[in-house]
Amino acid sequence: VLLDEINLASAETLECLSGLLEGGSLVLSERGDLEAIHRHPDFRLFAAMNPANDVGKSNLPAALRARFSEFYLKELEDRDDIAMIVQGYLARVNPKPPTLSIVDFYLTARKEAETRLVDGANQKPRFNLRSLSRSLEYCADTTQLFGFDRALLEGIQLAFLTQLNTASYDIMNALIHKMIRAKTLND
């Protein structure tokens, strides 16, 4: 079982998980069950979440959080690692995607976000692997409809432009057209 962003689960769901972790069984009363379902002896639960300081996140209740071992994984910054992610998303729709151009754009966008870009609330925007992944997933999902170049451009624009204020939008849009559009049209 892999639960992603468990902290967004309802209080009832968290309570059921807590019971499962403590007692080893759970009753699915919502389904009308009267008998407890006992967990398998080899049952393991892996949960992943972003830090509570990320948008829309909150901390897990202390009692539930104490049941997990925590590992903090910092954001990937190695070009080769990011290139593997880009390839993983795009290889099925383009045998030779402009991987290095996308990686260079992503790393540049992150630096720009730290130094001079602001969002609609005049805060620093947060571009991370989720932003990149969403743009690449959009590209992979819509390439058949729009063609690769348009799908990539729109995916990048959706993930990296929508939260920015007007001045930052113009800066980022110029960066996208310089580093993504020009490269894909020339490759």
Salt bridges, closest charged atoms under 4 A:
GLU5 OE1 - LYS57 NZ 3.78
GLU5 OE2 - ARG130 NH2 3.20
ASP33 OD2 - ARG31 NH2 2.74
ASP54 OD2 - ARG130 NH1 3.62
GLU70 OE2 - ARG65 NE 2.52
GLU77 OE2 - ARG110 NH2 3.96
ASP104 OD1 - ARG79 NH2 2.50
GLU112 OE1 - ARG116 NE 2.37
GLU114 OE1 - LYS124 NZ 3.82
ASP141 OD1 - ARG92 NH2 3.35
GLU154 OE2 - ARG150 NE 2.75
